[in-house]
Amino acid sequence: MNPIVNLYDRIYKRIGSTIYYRYPQWRHLMPDKMYLQCIWRDTMGYEIDFRHPKTFCEKLQWLKLYNRKPIYTKMVDKATAKEYAASIIGEEYIIPTLGIYNNFDEIDFDTLPNQFVLKSTHDSGGVYICKDKKSIDFEKARSQTEGRFWVNVYNNFREWPYKNVKPRIIAEKYVADDMLDDLRDYKFFCFDGQPVFCQVISDRSSNMTIDFFDKDWKHQEFHEPKIYPFSQVEIKKPENHELMMELSAKLSLKHPFLRVDFYESKGKVYFGELTFFPTTGMGGFEPAKWDKVLGDLIKLPTDK
């Protein structure tokens, strides 16, 4: 490496480390690259190579910095993502919206059905499921939605698509599976319009498990480390697997990487959400070699 460039990098990292560790109250003012270098080192335990990223996790950090398009904001907002998906795959795969609100107090619960779901539009954790309106926990519903308005995905992890998403609350129709206590999530890892692996999340509200399957529904050995175990129950291929693959391909076309989520309920497919950076690109995999295997599938844009 050019010695001048090397010196610049060392000074840049030293400044970043000083701010990140000594003045955490200023972290939100750090340039994105500087901040990502620090949080990566803190989380992953080694330096990231932005010039020659190789692994899945490294390439997702690169994409955070250099792959920014205005449409991404619409794609990650829980409300507008449904409009975006409907424009590509059709309204029949979209869970009906019951209302969109700027705050919790705007919700007129008298107009909502007995069962419904509330979500915050700007993050991935704000969800409240109501299965019986007579026993709704209003305090919990507020904390799971409006109570998460303070969460800033961009500031915390520099996921640029979320930077301009306005925190709101969306109410949706409740969708269930008569055979399961919790609706399974089918999350397709897509590379330039090609769904390669499906991540299945089961038993989310009790003993959550995560499994990966390939296109032929063969269970994979890799896993996200130290998070959730494999399911001890056989996960059969969903009835509409091929359809979900087809819809995932359409939604992920021309994107280096995109995770496309679906549910299957009573023989029908429903769109879930779109995600550019699963576990903010710092979850890793076990065995570790799979971080490189999945990384090889991401072809980074050359016109950054």
KEKE-3310 file (N, C-alpha, C; in steps of 0.2 Angstrom, whole numbers, plus 5000, padded with zeros to 4 digits):
npx = (5004:5002:5013:5009:4995:4993:4998:4988:4976:4979:4980:4967:4959:4964:4959:4946:4944:4948:4937:4926:4928:4932:4923:4909:4897:4898:4897:4887:4890:4901:4909:4902:4910:4921:4914:4909:4920:4925:4914:4913:4926:4924:4913:4916:4930:4941:4950:4941:4942:4939:4943:4946:4934:4929:4921:4903:4898:4908:4906:4893:4894:4902:4892:4883:4890:4893:4882:4869:4853:4839:4827:4828:4824:4810:4809:4812:4804:4790:4777:4778:4785:4776:4768:4778:4781:4769:4768:4776:4774:4761:4745:4738:4747:4749:4748:4733:4732:4726:4727:4737:4747:4753:4756:4754:4742:4734:4727:4712:4705:4692:4688:4696:4698:4694:4706:4723:4738:4751:4764:4780:4786:4799:4809:4815:4810:4799:4784:4768:4756:4739:4728:4716:4705:4699:4707:4718:4734:4737:4748:4759:4757:4759:4772:4779:4778:4776:4784:4796:4800:4812:4822:4836:4840:4849:4859:4863:4869:4872:4864:4860:4848:4838:4839:4831:4818:4802:4797:4782:4766:4759:4745:4739:4731:4728:4737:4737:4743:4735:4740:4751:4758:4765:4767:4777:4792:4799:4813:4821:4837:4844:4853:4857:4845:4843:4837:4845:4847:4835:4830:4823:4813:4806:4794:4794:4789:4791:4802:4813:4819:4831:4834:4843:4840:4843:4840:4834:4828:4836:4843:4854:4871:4876:4875:4869:4880:4879:4866:4852:4846:4846:4830:4822:4812:4806:4807:4796:4796:4788:4771:4770:4783:4790:4783:4786:4799:4800:4793:4802:4813:4809:4807:4820:4828:4842:4848:4862:4863:4848:4837:4822:4806:4793:4777:4767:4751:4737:4738:4740:4751:4760:4768:4782:4793:4807:4825:4841:4852:4854:4855:4862:4873:4883:4882:4888:4893:4893:4899:4913:4918:4907:4904:4912:4909:4895:4899:4905:4895:4890:4891:4899:4894:4902:4902:4902)
npy = (4994:5011:5022:5035:5034:5023:5029:5039:5031:5026:5037:5041:5030:5031:5043:5040:5030:5037:5046:5037:5028:5037:5048:5044:5051:5059:5051:5050:5060:5056:5052:5041:5030:5030:5028:5015:5008:5007:5002:4990:4984:4983:4975:4963:4960:4962:4972:4980:4978:4989:4992:4980:4970:4954:4945:4940:4948:4959:4964:4969:4980:4988:4990:4998:5010:5014:5010:5018:5023:5033:5026:5016:5020:5020:5007:5001:5006:5001:5004:5010:5001:4991:4996:4998:4984:4979:4986:4978:4964:4963:4967:4956:4949:4956:4961:4967:4984:4992:5005:5020:5029:5043:5044:5034:5038:5042:5031:5024:5012:5007:5005:4995:4978:4963:4956:4960:4968:4978:4989:4997:5009:5011:5003:4986:4979:4984:4978:4973:4961:4958:4947:4946:4958:4962:4959:4967:4974:4989:4997:4989:4988:5002:5004:4995:5000:5016:5018:5014:5024:5032:5024:5024:5018:5021:5030:5021:5010:5014:5011:5016:5017:5018:5031:5042:5038:5041:5039:5030:5022:5007:4998:4982:4969:4954:4939:4922:4905:4890:4878:4881:4889:4901:4912:4906:4914:4916:4919:4925:4925:4934:4937:4948:4946:4933:4921:4912:4905:4901:4908:4901:4906:4900:4898:4911:4918:4910:4898:4902:4897:4896:4892:4887:4884:4877:4880:4868:4864:4858:4856:4867:4868:4879:4893:4907:4913:4909:4914:4909:4892:4877:4871:4858:4851:4844:4854:4857:4859:4874:4875:4884:4886:4887:4898:4908:4909:4914:4926:4933:4934:4943:4954:4957:4959:4967:4971:4970:4963:4957:4954:4945:4944:4932:4926:4912:4908:4898:4892:4903:4916:4929:4945:4951:4959:4970:4968:4975:4973:4961:4957:4968:4966:4961:4949:4937:4920:4902:4886:4897:4898:4900:4913:4918:4911:4915:4928:4928:4927:4940:4953:4967:4983:4992:5006:5015)
npz = (5000:4997:5006:5010:5010:5019:5030:5032:5034:5046:5055:5053:5058:5071:5076:5075:5084:5096:5098:5098:5109:5120:5120:5119:5118:5107:5096:5086:5078:5071:5055:5043:5038:5047:5059:5057:5056:5069:5076:5070:5073:5087:5088:5080:5082:5074:5062:5049:5031:5020:5007:5001:5003:5008:5014:5018:5028:5028:5016:5016:5025:5016:5007:5014:5014:5001:4992:4989:4987:4983:4983:4992:5004:5004:5002:5015:5024:5034:5030:5017:5010:5007:4998:4988:4986:4981:4969:4961:4963:4965:4972:4979:4987:4998:5015:5021:5025:5040:5045:5047:5058:5066:5079:5095:5101:5091:5087:5084:5092:5093:5079:5074:5070:5080:5081:5077:5071:5077:5071:5072:5060:5057:5061:5065:5076:5083:5087:5090:5094:5093:5098:5104:5107:5118:5128:5127:5130:5133:5138:5135:5121:5117:5121:5113:5101:5098:5109:5104:5095:5098:5094:5083:5068:5059:5065:5075:5068:5056:5044:5030:5022:5032:5036:5033:5036:5043:5059:5062:5066:5060:5057:5054:5046:5056:5053:5053:5056:5056:5060:5068:5082:5081:5067:5054:5048:5032:5025:5012:5005:4994:4979:4967:4961:4962:4972:4984:4997:5010:5025:5039:5052:5067:5080:5086:5098:5108:5110:5101:5085:5072:5055:5040:5023:5007:4989:4985:4996:5006:5021:5029:5035:5041:5052:5062:5074:5092:5094:5091:5091:5080:5074:5082:5077:5062:5048:5036:5018:5013:5006:4996:4991:4979:4973:4982:4980:4966:4968:4976:4968:4959:4967:4971:4961:4952:4964:4974:4986:4994:5007:5006:5013:5018:5023:5025:5025:5028:5015:5007:5001:5009:5008:5018:5023:5017:5018:5019:5027:5036:5053:5055:5047:5055:5061:5058:5054:5058:5053:5051:5038:5030:5030:5021:5009:5007:5005:4993:4984:4983:4972:4971:4966:4953:4950:4961)
capx = (5000:5006:5014:5005:4988:4994:4998:4981:4972:4981:4978:4959:4957:4966:4954:4939:4945:4948:4930:4921:4929:4932:4918:4903:4891:4899:4897:4882:4893:4906:4907:4899:4915:4924:4910:4908:4927:4925:4909:4915:4931:4921:4909:4919:4936:4947:4949:4938:4945:4934:4946:4945:4930:4928:4915:4897:4898:4912:4903:4887:4897:4904:4886:4881:4893:4893:4877:4864:4848:4833:4821:4829:4821:4804:4809:4813:4798:4786:4771:4779:4787:4770:4766:4783:4781:4763:4769:4780:4772:4753:4741:4736:4752:4751:4744:4729:4733:4720:4728:4744:4746:4759:4758:4749:4736:4729:4724:4705:4704:4685:4688:4700:4695:4696:4713:4727:4745:4754:4771:4783:4787:4806:4814:4813:4808:4793:4778:4763:4751:4733:4724:4709:4705:4696:4713:4724:4739:4739:4754:4764:4756:4762:4780:4782:4777:4778:4790:4802:4802:4818:4827:4838:4844:4855:4864:4866:4872:4874:4861:4858:4841:4833:4840:4825:4811:4798:4793:4775:4763:4755:4740:4738:4727:4731:4738:4739:4743:4731:4744:4757:4757:4767:4768:4784:4795:4803:4817:4825:4843:4844:4859:4856:4838:4843:4836:4849:4845:4830:4831:4817:4812:4800:4792:4797:4787:4793:4808:4814:4824:4833:4837:4844:4839:4845:4834:4831:4825:4841:4845:4861:4875:4878:4871:4871:4883:4877:4860:4846:4848:4842:4824:4822:4806:4807:4803:4794:4796:4781:4767:4771:4790:4792:4780:4790:4806:4798:4792:4808:4818:4806:4808:4827:4832:4846:4851:4868:4860:4842:4833:4815:4803:4786:4773:4762:4745:4731:4739:4741:4758:4760:4774:4783:4797:4813:4830:4847:4858:4852:4859:4866:4879:4888:4880:4893:4891:4896:4906:4915:4919:4901:4904:4916:4905:4890:4902:4907:4889:4888:4895:4899:4894:4908:4900:4901)
capy = (5000:5018:5024:5040:5031:5019:5034:5042:5027:5025:5043:5041:5025:5033:5048:5037:5026:5041:5048:5031:5026:5042:5053:5041:5056:5062:5045:5051:5065:5053:5050:5034:5025:5030:5025:5008:5004:5007:4997:4983:4981:4982:4969:4957:4959:4963:4977:4979:4980:4992:4992:4973:4966:4947:4941:4943:4954:4965:4967:4973:4986:4992:4992:5003:5016:5015:5009:5022:5025:5036:5021:5011:5023:5017:4999:4998:5009:4996:5006:5011:4995:4987:4999:4996:4977:4978:4988:4974:4958:4963:4968:4950:4946:4961:4960:4973:4989:4995:5012:5022:5034:5047:5042:5029:5041:5043:5025:5023:5005:5004:5004:4990:4971:4960:4954:4965:4969:4985:4989:5004:5008:5013:4998:4979:4976:4986:4974:4971:4957:4958:4941:4947:4965:4962:4958:4971:4977:4995:4999:4986:4990:5008:5003:4991:5004:5023:5018:5013:5030:5034:5020:5027:5013:5024:5032:5015:5005:5017:5008:5022:5017:5020:5038:5047:5035:5044:5034:5030:5016:5004:4993:4977:4963:4948:4933:4916:4898:4886:4872:4883:4894:4907:4911:4906:4918:4913:4925:4923:4928:4935:4940:4950:4943:4925:4918:4906:4902:4903:4907:4900:4908:4897:4899:4917:4920:4905:4895:4904:4894:4898:4887:4889:4879:4879:4881:4862:4863:4854:4859:4869:4867:4886:4896:4913:4910:4912:4917:4904:4885:4874:4868:4851:4848:4845:4860:4855:4864:4877:4873:4889:4888:4890:4905:4913:4910:4918:4933:4935:4935:4949:4960:4958:4960:4972:4973:4966:4958:4959:4948:4946:4940:4931:4922:4907:4907:4895:4891:4909:4919:4936:4949:4953:4965:4969:4970:4976:4972:4956:4958:4974:4964:4959:4943:4931:4913:4896:4887:4904:4898:4902:4921:4919:4908:4920:4934:4927:4928:4947:4956:4974:4988:4996:5013:5018)
capz = (5000:4997:5013:5012:5011:5025:5036:5032:5037:5053:5058:5053:5063:5078:5078:5076:5091:5102:5098:5099:5116:5125:5119:5116:5117:5100:5091:5081:5074:5067:5048:5043:5038:5054:5064:5055:5057:5076:5079:5067:5078:5094:5088:5076:5085:5070:5057:5042:5025:5015:5000:4998:5007:5005:5017:5017:5033:5026:5010:5018:5027:5010:5004:5018:5013:4994:4988:4992:4982:4986:4983:4997:5010:5003:5003:5021:5028:5034:5027:5010:5007:5005:4991:4983:4984:4977:4962:4957:4963:4965:4979:4982:4991:5003:5020:5021:5030:5043:5047:5048:5063:5068:5086:5098:5103:5086:5085:5086:5093:5091:5072:5073:5072:5086:5080:5072:5072:5076:5070:5071:5053:5055:5064:5064:5083:5086:5084:5095:5091:5097:5096:5107:5109:5125:5133:5124:5135:5130:5140:5131:5114:5116:5122:5107:5094:5099:5113:5100:5091:5099:5090:5076:5065:5055:5070:5079:5064:5049:5039:5027:5020:5037:5039:5032:5038:5048:5064:5063:5068:5055:5059:5049:5047:5059:5049:5057:5054:5061:5062:5072:5087:5078:5060:5052:5044:5027:5023:5006:5004:4986:4976:4960:4959:4963:4979:4985:5003:5014:5032:5042:5059:5070:5087:5088:5104:5114:5110:5094:5081:5065:5051:5033:5018:5000:4984:4985:5003:5009:5027:5028:5041:5044:5057:5065:5080:5098:5094:5091:5089:5075:5076:5084:5073:5055:5045:5029:5013:5012:5001:4991:4991:4972:4972:4986:4976:4960:4970:4979:4962:4956:4971:4973:4954:4952:4970:4975:4991:4997:5010:5005:5018:5016:5027:5022:5030:5025:5008:5004:5003:5011:5009:5025:5023:5013:5022:5016:5031:5041:5059:5053:5044:5060:5065:5056:5053:5060:5053:5049:5031:5026:5029:5014:5004:5005:5002:4986:4980:4982:4967:4972:4961:4951:4949:4967)
cpx = (5004:5007:5010:4998:4988:4994:4991:4976:4973:4979:4970:4957:4959:4961:4948:4939:4944:4940:4925:4922:4929:4927:4912:4897:4892:4899:4893:4885:4899:4904:4906:4905:4919:4921:4910:4915:4927:4920:4910:4921:4929:4917:4912:4926:4942:4945:4945:4942:4940:4937:4945:4941:4929:4922:4909:4896:4901:4908:4896:4889:4899:4897:4883:4883:4892:4887:4870:4859:4842:4827:4822:4825:4813:4803:4809:4808:4793:4779:4772:4782:4782:4768:4772:4783:4775:4764:4773:4777:4764:4751:4739:4741:4753:4746:4740:4731:4727:4721:4735:4743:4753:4761:4752:4742:4731:4725:4717:4704:4697:4684:4692:4696:4697:4704:4717:4734:4747:4761:4774:4786:4795:4811:4811:4810:4802:4787:4774:4757:4745:4729:4717:4709:4702:4702:4719:4728:4741:4746:4760:4763:4760:4770:4783:4781:4780:4784:4797:4804:4809:4824:4829:4843:4850:4860:4867:4870:4874:4870:4857:4851:4836:4834:4834:4818:4808:4795:4786:4773:4759:4751:4739:4733:4731:4731:4740:4740:4740:4735:4750:4755:4759:4768:4775:4786:4800:4806:4822:4831:4845:4850:4858:4850:4838:4843:4840:4848:4839:4831:4824:4817:4806:4800:4795:4795:4788:4800:4811:4820:4825:4837:4838:4843:4841:4839:4830:4828:4830:4843:4853:4865:4877:4873:4873:4874:4880:4871:4854:4848:4844:4835:4825:4816:4808:4803:4802:4794:4789:4778:4769:4778:4792:4789:4784:4796:4805:4797:4798:4813:4815:4808:4816:4831:4836:4849:4856:4866:4853:4839:4826:4811:4795:4784:4769:4757:4739:4732:4740:4748:4757:4767:4775:4787:4803:4819:4837:4853:4855:4857:4864:4873:4885:4887:4885:4889:4895:4894:4908:4916:4913:4901:4907:4912:4899:4893:4903:4901:4887:4893:4894:4898:4901:4908:4898:4902)
cpy = (5006:5020:5030:5038:5027:5024:5037:5038:5026:5031:5043:5036:5028:5039:5045:5033:5031:5044:5042:5029:5031:5047:5050:5046:5059:5057:5047:5057:5062:5051:5043:5029:5025:5026:5017:5004:5003:5001:4990:4980:4979:4976:4963:4956:4959:4969:4975:4981:4983:4992:4985:4969:4960:4944:4944:4949:4960:4968:4971:4979:4991:4994:4998:5010:5018:5013:5012:5025:5027:5030:5016:5014:5020:5010:4997:5001:5004:4998:5007:5005:4990:4990:4998:4989:4976:4980:4983:4967:4957:4964:4961:4947:4951:4961:4967:4978:4992:5002:5013:5028:5037:5046:5037:5032:5043:5037:5025:5015:5002:5003:4998:4983:4968:4957:4958:4965:4976:4985:4996:5003:5009:5008:4991:4976:4978:4983:4972:4967:4956:4952:4942:4954:4966:4962:4962:4974:4984:4998:4996:4987:4997:5008:5000:4995:5011:5023:5016:5019:5033:5030:5023:5022:5016:5026:5026:5011:5008:5014:5014:5022:5019:5028:5043:5044:5038:5039:5035:5023:5013:4999:4988:4972:4957:4942:4928:4910:4893:4880:4874:4889:4901:4906:4911:4911:4915:4919:4923:4928:4928:4939:4942:4947:4936:4923:4912:4902:4905:4902:4907:4902:4905:4899:4905:4919:4916:4903:4896:4900:4897:4893:4889:4883:4882:4879:4874:4860:4858:4859:4861:4869:4874:4889:4903:4911:4914:4916:4912:4897:4883:4872:4861:4847:4849:4850:4858:4860:4867:4875:4878:4891:4891:4897:4910:4914:4915:4925:4936:4937:4942:4955:4962:4959:4967:4975:4968:4960:4961:4953:4950:4941:4939:4926:4917:4906:4904:4894:4897:4913:4927:4939:4951:4960:4964:4972:4970:4973:4967:4957:4963:4972:4962:4953:4937:4925:4908:4890:4894:4904:4901:4910:4922:4917:4912:4926:4934:4928:4935:4950:4963:4978:4991:5003:5016:5025)
cpz = (5000:5004:5015:5014:5017:5031:5037:5036:5044:5057:5059:5058:5070:5080:5079:5083:5097:5103:5101:5106:5121:5125:5116:5114:5110:5095:5085:5076:5069:5060:5048:5043:5044:5059:5063:5057:5065:5079:5076:5072:5084:5094:5085:5079:5080:5065:5051:5037:5020:5008:4997:5002:5004:5008:5016:5022:5031:5020:5011:5021:5021:5007:5008:5016:5005:4989:4991:4987:4985:4987:4989:5004:5010:5004:5010:5026:5028:5031:5019:5006:5004:4998:4986:4981:4979:4970:4958:4957:4963:4972:4982:4987:4997:5009:5021:5027:5033:5045:5048:5053:5065:5075:5089:5099:5097:5084:5088:5086:5092:5084:5070:5074:5078:5086:5075:5075:5072:5075:5069:5064:5052:5058:5063:5071:5085:5083:5090:5092:5096:5094:5099:5110:5116:5130:5131:5130:5132:5132:5136:5124:5113:5116:5116:5101:5095:5104:5110:5095:5092:5096:5084:5073:5061:5060:5073:5074:5057:5043:5035:5025:5025:5039:5038:5033:5044:5053:5064:5065:5062:5058:5053:5051:5051:5054:5053:5053:5059:5064:5067:5077:5084:5070:5058:5047:5038:5024:5018:5005:4997:4984:4969:4957:4959:4970:4980:4992:5007:5021:5035:5050:5062:5077:5090:5095:5110:5114:5102:5091:5074:5061:5044:5028:5011:4995:4984:4992:5007:5015:5027:5035:5045:5048:5059:5072:5087:5099:5096:5088:5083:5078:5077:5080:5066:5052:5037:5024:5013:5006:4995:4990:4984:4970:4975:4982:4970:4962:4973:4973:4959:4960:4972:4966:4954:4958:4972:4980:4993:5000:5009:5009:5016:5022:5023:5027:5026:5017:5004:5006:5004:5011:5016:5025:5018:5018:5019:5020:5037:5047:5058:5050:5049:5064:5064:5055:5056:5056:5049:5042:5027:5026:5022:5008:5002:5003:4995:4981:4979:4977:4968:4966:4959:4950:4956:4968)
residu = (MET:ASN:PRO:ILE:VAL:ASN:LEU:TYR:ASP:ARG:ILE:TYR:LYS:ARG:ILE:GLY:SER:THR:ILE:TYR:TYR:ARG:TYR:PRO:GLN:TRP:ARG:HIS:LEU:MET:PRO:ASP:LYS:MET:TYR:LEU:GLN:CYS:ILE:TRP:ARG:ASP:THR:MET:GLY:TYR:GLU:ILE:ASP:PHE:ARG:HIS:PRO:LYS:THR:PHE:CYS:GLU:LYS:LEU:GLN:TRP:LEU:LYS:LEU:TYR:ASN:ARG:LYS:PRO:ILE:TYR:THR:LYS:MET:VAL:ASP:LYS:ALA:THR:ALA:LYS:GLU:TYR:ALA:ALA:SER:ILE:ILE:GLY:GLU:GLU:TYR:ILE:ILE:PRO:THR:LEU:GLY:ILE:TYR:ASN:ASN:PHE:ASP:GLU:ILE:ASP:PHE:ASP:THR:LEU:PRO:ASN:GLN:PHE:VAL:LEU:LYS:SER:THR:HIS:ASP:SER:GLY:GLY:VAL:TYR:ILE:CYS:LYS:ASP:LYS:LYS:SER:ILE:ASP:PHE:GLU:LYS:ALA:ARG:SER:GLN:THR:GLU:GLY:ARG:PHE:TRP:VAL:ASN:VAL:TYR:ASN:ASN:PHE:ARG:GLU:TRP:PRO:TYR:LYS:ASN:VAL:LYS:PRO:ARG:ILE:ILE:ALA:GLU:LYS:TYR:VAL:ALA:ASP:ASP:MET:LEU:ASP:ASP:LEU:ARG:ASP:TYR:LYS:PHE:PHE:CYS:PHE:ASP:GLY:GLN:PRO:VAL:PHE:CYS:GLN:VAL:ILE:SER:ASP:ARG:SER:SER:ASN:MET:THR:ILE:ASP:PHE:PHE:ASP:LYS:ASP:TRP:LYS:HIS:GLN:GLU:PHE:HIS:GLU:PRO:LYS:ILE:TYR:PRO:PHE:SER:GLN:VAL:GLU:ILE:LYS:LYS:PRO:GLU:ASN:HIS:GLU:LEU:MET:MET:GLU:LEU:SER:ALA:LYS:LEU:SER:LEU:LYS:HIS:PRO:PHE:LEU:ARG:VAL:ASP:PHE:TYR:GLU:SER:LYS:GLY:LYS:VAL:TYR:PHE:GLY:GLU:LEU:THR:PHE:PHE:PRO:THR:THR:GLY:MET:GLY:GLY:PHE:GLU:PRO:ALA:LYS:TRP:ASP:LYS:VAL:LEU:GLY:ASP:LEU:ILE:LYS:LEU:PRO:THR:ASP:LYS)
# end
